[in-house]
């Protein structure tokens, strides 16, 4: 429950360090994996994950809406 799926990610432009920088403001990240078109961010607890989803859902990054 503390893992966040980030879909519709422009991974040609957005790198792992960018994803970590964007999502670090919601809490301590214990894992991050970036794949073609999507990523996962793992937080220490579910509260951080829910805050990240609430804060970033619908945000535009590199010309694509998450």
Jmol script that loads the backbone (N, CA, C; Angstrom):
load data "model"
ATOM      1  N   UNK A   1       0.808  -1.220   0.000  1.00  0.00           N
ATOM      2  CA  UNK A   1       0.000   0.000   0.000  1.00  0.00           C
ATOM      3  C   UNK A   1       0.841   1.270   0.000  1.00  0.00           C
ATOM      4  N   UNK A   2       2.149   1.116   0.149  1.00  0.00           N
ATOM      5  CA  UNK A   2       3.001   2.300   0.165  1.00  0.00           C
ATOM      6  C   UNK A   2       3.718   2.502  -1.174  1.00  0.00           C
ATOM      7  N   UNK A   3       3.308   1.748  -2.199  1.00  0.00           N
ATOM      8  CA  UNK A   3       3.904   1.892  -3.525  1.00  0.00           C
ATOM      9  C   UNK A   3       2.944   2.652  -4.435  1.00  0.00           C
ATOM     10  N   UNK A   4       3.489   3.613  -5.170  1.00  0.00           N
ATOM     11  CA  UNK A   4       2.691   4.447  -6.065  1.00  0.00           C
ATOM     12  C   UNK A   4       3.047   4.121  -7.516  1.00  0.00           C
ATOM     13  N   UNK A   5       2.026   3.852  -8.316  1.00  0.00           N
ATOM     14  CA  UNK A   5       2.199   3.657  -9.753  1.00  0.00           C
ATOM     15  C   UNK A   5       2.058   5.003 -10.437  1.00  0.00           C
ATOM     16  N   UNK A   6       3.007   5.336 -11.301  1.00  0.00           N
ATOM     17  CA  UNK A   6       2.976   6.600 -12.036  1.00  0.00           C
ATOM     18  C   UNK A   6       2.849   6.240 -13.512  1.00  0.00           C
ATOM     19  N   UNK A   7       1.668   6.450 -14.063  1.00  0.00           N
ATOM     20  CA  UNK A   7       1.416   6.086 -15.454  1.00  0.00           C
ATOM     21  C   UNK A   7       1.506   7.261 -16.397  1.00  0.00           C
ATOM     22  N   UNK A   8       1.598   6.952 -17.688  1.00  0.00           N
ATOM     23  CA  UNK A   8       1.678   7.958 -18.755  1.00  0.00           C
ATOM     24  C   UNK A   8       2.868   8.892 -18.544  1.00  0.00           C
ATOM     25  N   UNK A   9       4.006   8.309 -18.199  1.00  0.00           N
ATOM     26  CA  UNK A   9       5.217   9.084 -17.920  1.00  0.00           C
ATOM     27  C   UNK A   9       6.084   9.130 -19.176  1.00  0.00           C
ATOM     28  N   UNK A  10       6.515  10.317 -19.553  1.00  0.00           N
ATOM     29  CA  UNK A  10       7.369  10.477 -20.728  1.00  0.00           C
ATOM     30  C   UNK A  10       8.805  10.111 -20.337  1.00  0.00           C
ATOM     31  N   UNK A  11       9.136   8.823 -20.424  1.00  0.00           N
ATOM     32  CA  UNK A  11      10.445   8.351 -19.960  1.00  0.00           C
ATOM     33  C   UNK A  11      11.573   8.647 -20.952  1.00  0.00           C
ATOM     34  N   UNK A  12      11.242   9.199 -22.102  1.00  0.00           N
ATOM     35  CA  UNK A  12      12.300   9.664 -23.002  1.00  0.00           C
ATOM     36  C   UNK A  12      12.936  10.937 -22.449  1.00  0.00           C
ATOM     37  N   UNK A  13      12.155  11.684 -21.669  1.00  0.00           N
ATOM     38  CA  UNK A  13      12.617  12.956 -21.108  1.00  0.00           C
ATOM     39  C   UNK A  13      12.850  12.853 -19.604  1.00  0.00           C
ATOM     40  N   UNK A  14      11.919  12.208 -18.904  1.00  0.00           N
ATOM     41  CA  UNK A  14      11.958  12.151 -17.447  1.00  0.00           C
ATOM     42  C   UNK A  14      12.789  10.945 -16.993  1.00  0.00           C
ATOM     43  N   UNK A  15      13.799  11.206 -16.173  1.00  0.00           N
ATOM     44  CA  UNK A  15      14.687  10.152 -15.686  1.00  0.00           C
ATOM     45  C   UNK A  15      14.361   9.800 -14.235  1.00  0.00           C
ATOM     46  N   UNK A  16      15.004   8.755 -13.734  1.00  0.00           N
ATOM     47  CA  UNK A  16      14.770   8.287 -12.367  1.00  0.00           C
ATOM     48  C   UNK A  16      15.024   9.403 -11.353  1.00  0.00           C
ATOM     49  N   UNK A  17      16.096  10.159 -11.545  1.00  0.00           N
ATOM     50  CA  UNK A  17      16.408  11.256 -10.619  1.00  0.00           C
ATOM     51  C   UNK A  17      15.311  12.322 -10.617  1.00  0.00           C
ATOM     52  N   UNK A  18      14.688  12.547 -11.775  1.00  0.00           N
ATOM     53  CA  UNK A  18      13.585  13.512 -11.872  1.00  0.00           C
ATOM     54  C   UNK A  18      12.373  13.015 -11.089  1.00  0.00           C
ATOM     55  N   UNK A  19      12.044  11.728 -11.254  1.00  0.00           N
ATOM     56  CA  UNK A  19      10.905  11.139 -10.541  1.00  0.00           C
ATOM     57  C   UNK A  19      11.138  11.245  -9.038  1.00  0.00           C
ATOM     58  N   UNK A  20      12.344  10.901  -8.587  1.00  0.00           N
ATOM     59  CA  UNK A  20      12.661  10.978  -7.153  1.00  0.00           C
ATOM     60  C   UNK A  20      12.556  12.411  -6.647  1.00  0.00           C
ATOM     61  N   UNK A  21      13.022  13.362  -7.433  1.00  0.00           N
ATOM     62  CA  UNK A  21      12.966  14.769  -7.028  1.00  0.00           C
ATOM     63  C   UNK A  21      11.522  15.261  -6.912  1.00  0.00           C
ATOM     64  N   UNK A  22      10.663  14.857  -7.848  1.00  0.00           N
ATOM     65  CA  UNK A  22       9.260  15.284  -7.841  1.00  0.00           C
ATOM     66  C   UNK A  22       8.512  14.692  -6.650  1.00  0.00           C
ATOM     67  N   UNK A  23       8.752  13.413  -6.356  1.00  0.00           N
ATOM     68  CA  UNK A  23       7.964  12.708  -5.350  1.00  0.00           C
ATOM     69  C   UNK A  23       8.565  12.715  -3.945  1.00  0.00           C
ATOM     70  N   UNK A  24       9.800  13.183  -3.787  1.00  0.00           N
ATOM     71  CA  UNK A  24      10.457  13.187  -2.473  1.00  0.00           C
ATOM     72  C   UNK A  24       9.779  14.120  -1.470  1.00  0.00           C
ATOM     73  N   UNK A  25       9.061  15.144  -1.962  1.00  0.00           N
ATOM     74  CA  UNK A  25       8.424  16.100  -1.045  1.00  0.00           C
ATOM     75  C   UNK A  25       7.287  15.483  -0.230  1.00  0.00           C
ATOM     76  N   UNK A  26       6.855  14.274  -0.610  1.00  0.00           N
ATOM     77  CA  UNK A  26       5.749  13.628   0.102  1.00  0.00           C
ATOM     78  C   UNK A  26       6.215  12.670   1.194  1.00  0.00           C
ATOM     79  N   UNK A  27       7.511  12.409   1.254  1.00  0.00           N
ATOM     80  CA  UNK A  27       8.029  11.524   2.285  1.00  0.00           C
ATOM     81  C   UNK A  27       9.279  10.808   1.821  1.00  0.00           C
ATOM     82  N   UNK A  28       9.851  10.008   2.715  1.00  0.00           N
ATOM     83  CA  UNK A  28      11.077   9.275   2.411  1.00  0.00           C
ATOM     84  C   UNK A  28      10.792   8.173   1.389  1.00  0.00           C
ATOM     85  N   UNK A  29      11.549   8.200   0.305  1.00  0.00           N
ATOM     86  CA  UNK A  29      11.422   7.188  -0.744  1.00  0.00           C
ATOM     87  C   UNK A  29      12.411   6.061  -0.447  1.00  0.00           C
ATOM     88  N   UNK A  30      11.895   4.832  -0.414  1.00  0.00           N
ATOM     89  CA  UNK A  30      12.768   3.682  -0.166  1.00  0.00           C
ATOM     90  C   UNK A  30      13.060   2.900  -1.445  1.00  0.00           C
ATOM     91  N   UNK A  31      12.349   3.224  -2.528  1.00  0.00           N
ATOM     92  CA  UNK A  31      12.609   2.569  -3.798  1.00  0.00           C
ATOM     93  C   UNK A  31      11.965   3.320  -4.938  1.00  0.00           C
ATOM     94  N   UNK A  32      12.626   3.276  -6.100  1.00  0.00           N
ATOM     95  CA  UNK A  32      12.083   3.932  -7.287  1.00  0.00           C
ATOM     96  C   UNK A  32      12.543   3.147  -8.509  1.00  0.00           C
ATOM     97  N   UNK A  33      11.590   2.780  -9.360  1.00  0.00           N
ATOM     98  CA  UNK A  33      11.948   2.097 -10.600  1.00  0.00           C
ATOM     99  C   UNK A  33      11.211   2.756 -11.753  1.00  0.00           C
ATOM    100  N   UNK A  34      11.957   3.038 -12.808  1.00  0.00           N
ATOM    101  CA  UNK A  34      11.389   3.696 -13.986  1.00  0.00           C
ATOM    102  C   UNK A  34      11.463   2.726 -15.164  1.00  0.00           C
ATOM    103  N   UNK A  35      10.345   2.571 -15.842  1.00  0.00           N
ATOM    104  CA  UNK A  35      10.230   1.676 -16.985  1.00  0.00           C
ATOM    105  C   UNK A  35       9.721   2.486 -18.169  1.00  0.00           C
ATOM    106  N   UNK A  36       9.584   1.872 -19.314  1.00  0.00           N
ATOM    107  CA  UNK A  36       9.128   2.610 -20.500  1.00  0.00           C
ATOM    108  C   UNK A  36       7.665   3.026 -20.331  1.00  0.00           C
ATOM    109  N   UNK A  37       7.445   4.317 -20.112  1.00  0.00           N
ATOM    110  CA  UNK A  37       6.095   4.857 -20.012  1.00  0.00           C
ATOM    111  C   UNK A  37       5.501   4.906 -18.623  1.00  0.00           C
ATOM    112  N   UNK A  38       6.177   4.332 -17.642  1.00  0.00           N
ATOM    113  CA  UNK A  38       5.641   4.344 -16.277  1.00  0.00           C
ATOM    114  C   UNK A  38       6.756   4.180 -15.253  1.00  0.00           C
ATOM    115  N   UNK A  39       6.378   4.382 -13.980  1.00  0.00           N
ATOM    116  CA  UNK A  39       7.340   4.230 -12.887  1.00  0.00           C
ATOM    117  C   UNK A  39       6.606   3.817 -11.615  1.00  0.00           C
ATOM    118  N   UNK A  40       7.377   3.325 -10.661  1.00  0.00           N
ATOM    119  CA  UNK A  40       6.868   3.037  -9.334  1.00  0.00           C
ATOM    120  C   UNK A  40       7.733   3.779  -8.321  1.00  0.00           C
ATOM    121  N   UNK A  41       7.088   4.335  -7.297  1.00  0.00           N
ATOM    122  CA  UNK A  41       7.807   4.946  -6.182  1.00  0.00           C
ATOM    123  C   UNK A  41       7.320   4.272  -4.912  1.00  0.00           C
ATOM    124  N   UNK A  42       8.260   3.800  -4.105  1.00  0.00           N
ATOM    125  CA  UNK A  42       7.928   3.114  -2.845  1.00  0.00           C
ATOM    126  C   UNK A  42       8.281   4.037  -1.677  1.00  0.00           C
ATOM    127  N   UNK A  43       7.282   4.277  -0.825  1.00  0.00           N
ATOM    128  CA  UNK A  43       7.487   5.109   0.366  1.00  0.00           C
ATOM    129  C   UNK A  43       7.594   4.239   1.610  1.00  0.00           C
ATOM    130  N   UNK A  44       7.998   4.857   2.731  1.00  0.00           N
ATOM    131  CA  UNK A  44       8.089   4.111   3.984  1.00  0.00           C
ATOM    132  C   UNK A  44       6.719   3.772   4.544  1.00  0.00           C
ATOM    133  N   UNK A  45       5.704   4.582   4.223  1.00  0.00           N
ATOM    134  CA  UNK A  45       4.367   4.259   4.732  1.00  0.00           C
ATOM    135  C   UNK A  45       3.264   4.668   3.747  1.00  0.00           C
ATOM    136  N   UNK A  46       2.079   4.163   3.997  1.00  0.00           N
ATOM    137  CA  UNK A  46       0.943   4.386   3.113  1.00  0.00           C
ATOM    138  C   UNK A  46       0.500   5.851   3.098  1.00  0.00           C
ATOM    139  N   UNK A  47       0.655   6.533   4.213  1.00  0.00           N
ATOM    140  CA  UNK A  47       0.241   7.942   4.299  1.00  0.00           C
ATOM    141  C   UNK A  47       1.005   8.792   3.282  1.00  0.00           C
ATOM    142  N   UNK A  48       2.314   8.557   3.160  1.00  0.00           N
ATOM    143  CA  UNK A  48       3.119   9.290   2.176  1.00  0.00           C
ATOM    144  C   UNK A  48       2.660   8.980   0.753  1.00  0.00           C
ATOM    145  N   UNK A  49       2.361   7.713   0.497  1.00  0.00           N
ATOM    146  CA  UNK A  49       1.924   7.298  -0.842  1.00  0.00           C
ATOM    147  C   UNK A  49       0.604   7.960  -1.205  1.00  0.00           C
ATOM    148  N   UNK A  50      -0.332   7.985  -0.263  1.00  0.00           N
ATOM    149  CA  UNK A  50      -1.631   8.615  -0.533  1.00  0.00           C
ATOM    150  C   UNK A  50      -1.477  10.118  -0.784  1.00  0.00           C
ATOM    151  N   UNK A  51      -0.584  10.766  -0.045  1.00  0.00           N
ATOM    152  CA  UNK A  51      -0.339  12.198  -0.244  1.00  0.00           C
ATOM    153  C   UNK A  51       0.251  12.450  -1.633  1.00  0.00           C
ATOM    154  N   UNK A  52       1.135  11.573  -2.073  1.00  0.00           N
ATOM    155  CA  UNK A  52       1.752  11.715  -3.391  1.00  0.00           C
ATOM    156  C   UNK A  52       0.714  11.561  -4.496  1.00  0.00           C
ATOM    157  N   UNK A  53      -0.154  10.582  -4.366  1.00  0.00           N
ATOM    158  CA  UNK A  53      -1.209  10.369  -5.365  1.00  0.00           C
ATOM    159  C   UNK A  53      -2.124  11.588  -5.410  1.00  0.00           C
ATOM    160  N   UNK A  54      -2.537  12.069  -4.248  1.00  0.00           N
ATOM    161  CA  UNK A  54      -3.434  13.232  -4.183  1.00  0.00           C
ATOM    162  C   UNK A  54      -2.774  14.470  -4.779  1.00  0.00           C
ATOM    163  N   UNK A  55      -1.482  14.631  -4.528  1.00  0.00           N
ATOM    164  CA  UNK A  55      -0.782  15.832  -4.972  1.00  0.00           C
ATOM    165  C   UNK A  55      -0.370  15.829  -6.432  1.00  0.00           C
ATOM    166  N   UNK A  56      -0.103  14.665  -6.997  1.00  0.00           N
ATOM    167  CA  UNK A  56       0.449  14.604  -8.350  1.00  0.00           C
ATOM    168  C   UNK A  56      -0.516  14.088  -9.412  1.00  0.00           C
ATOM    169  N   UNK A  57      -1.632  13.512  -9.025  1.00  0.00           N
ATOM    170  CA  UNK A  57      -2.577  12.977 -10.005  1.00  0.00           C
ATOM    171  C   UNK A  57      -3.074  14.089 -10.922  1.00  0.00           C
ATOM    172  N   UNK A  58      -2.921  13.900 -12.214  1.00  0.00           N
ATOM    173  CA  UNK A  58      -3.371  14.901 -13.172  1.00  0.00           C
ATOM    174  C   UNK A  58      -2.355  15.971 -13.498  1.00  0.00           C
ATOM    175  N   UNK A  59      -1.216  15.945 -12.835  1.00  0.00           N
ATOM    176  CA  UNK A  59      -0.174  16.937 -13.088  1.00  0.00           C
ATOM    177  C   UNK A  59       0.467  16.691 -14.452  1.00  0.00           C
ATOM    178  N   UNK A  60       0.846  17.754 -15.142  1.00  0.00           N
ATOM    179  CA  UNK A  60       1.508  17.611 -16.419  1.00  0.00           C
ATOM    180  C   UNK A  60       3.028  17.657 -16.216  1.00  0.00           C
ATOM    181  N   UNK A  61       3.690  16.615 -16.697  1.00  0.00           N
ATOM    182  CA  UNK A  61       5.157  16.561 -16.617  1.00  0.00           C
ATOM    183  C   UNK A  61       5.673  16.176 -18.005  1.00  0.00           C
ATOM    184  N   UNK A  62       6.569  16.992 -18.534  1.00  0.00           N
ATOM    185  CA  UNK A  62       7.171  16.772 -19.858  1.00  0.00           C
ATOM    186  C   UNK A  62       6.099  16.584 -20.938  1.00  0.00           C
ATOM    187  N   UNK A  63       5.029  17.364 -20.850  1.00  0.00           N
ATOM    188  CA  UNK A  63       4.003  17.366 -21.877  1.00  0.00           C
ATOM    189  C   UNK A  63       2.970  16.250 -21.797  1.00  0.00           C
ATOM    190  N   UNK A  64       3.012  15.453 -20.724  1.00  0.00           N
ATOM    191  CA  UNK A  64       2.040  14.370 -20.563  1.00  0.00           C
ATOM    192  C   UNK A  64       1.410  14.453 -19.188  1.00  0.00           C
ATOM    193  N   UNK A  65       0.113  14.173 -19.120  1.00  0.00           N
ATOM    194  CA  UNK A  65      -0.617  14.216 -17.871  1.00  0.00           C
ATOM    195  C   UNK A  65      -0.477  12.862 -17.151  1.00  0.00           C
ATOM    196  N   UNK A  66      -0.018  12.920 -15.914  1.00  0.00           N
ATOM    197  CA  UNK A  66       0.165  11.677 -15.142  1.00  0.00           C
ATOM    198  C   UNK A  66      -1.162  11.043 -14.797  1.00  0.00           C
TER     199      UNK A  66
END
end "model"
wireframe off; spacefill off
backbone 0.3
color backbone group
